[in-house]
Amino acid sequence: MNPIFGRGVSIQFRLTLAIILSLALIVAKDRIEPARQSLSSLLSPLQLAANVPGNLMDWVSSSLATRNQLKKRNQDLLEQQLLMSERLQRFEHLNQENLRLRALLGSPVRQDAQKRVAEVMAVDADPYHHYVTLGVGERQGVFVGQPVIDDKAIIGQVTQVSQLTSRVLLISDSSHAIPVRVSRNDVRGVLQGTGDLDVMEIRHLPTSTDINAGDLLVSSGLGGRFPEGYPVARVESVERGDGRRYAKVMVKPLASLDRIRYVLLLWPEGQTHQEEEE
């Protein structure tokens, strides 16, 4: 009996067909490759153009990141500079304070005199009265009438005392007077404040008095308020003549009364301030 369906394709035919197809593909590849390369060359600019936006975005992002980093770094450096500047200013301030205190302790004070450093806490705003307030008072043994000096000269005397503060009347105040003498020849006079921090005067000196510009005035010790021999001021000018009975003697304080920061309080010989006694 013959089969209804015939036999399928033989194996030999299949093998032959596969070989033919392989040869055809090899030949086709050799022919297609140049065309593919040509097409790739034509499409390459388009690919580059297509990549431009992405590359541009990457460059912009990188540039912005670098700029932000530089900006932050500059900000950090600026902050560090400000901090270092502040520290330098503090150091300079402390150095100046140290120099002031050293100068104050080296002021012309008698070695046997009891003394105490005090800081000026406030300056009276009244232009007609020259006062400063110190950060020491009755608890520290401060008393009314106590003489006060700075690193150069006498600056005034204590006029009011509370428990923790004291008020000092400066020698430039128009109500203040201090007995002085010329260190050159011991001529005596009374130095009067004028209400001007830089100008004082000696009144009622006869025109024949031996006093000249440049003479140094020191405390005479008369009256017992100020100890004898402390520098006070220097004579700026002496006017005689014009029928004057008295010479007009203008004087400049040695202390910088407009820049007082630290002062020395003096105690009479044999007396100590309260904290030392305790």
PyMOL commands that set and color helices and strands:
alter all, ss='L'
color gray80, all
select helices_A, chain A and resi 11-105+138-140+257-259+274-277
alter helices_A, ss='H'
color red, helices_A
select strands_A, chain A and resi 114-123+131-134+147-149+154-161+166-170+177-182+188-196+199-206+216-219+231-239+246-253+262-267
alter strands_A, ss='S'
color yellow, strands_A
deselect
rebuild
show_as cartoon
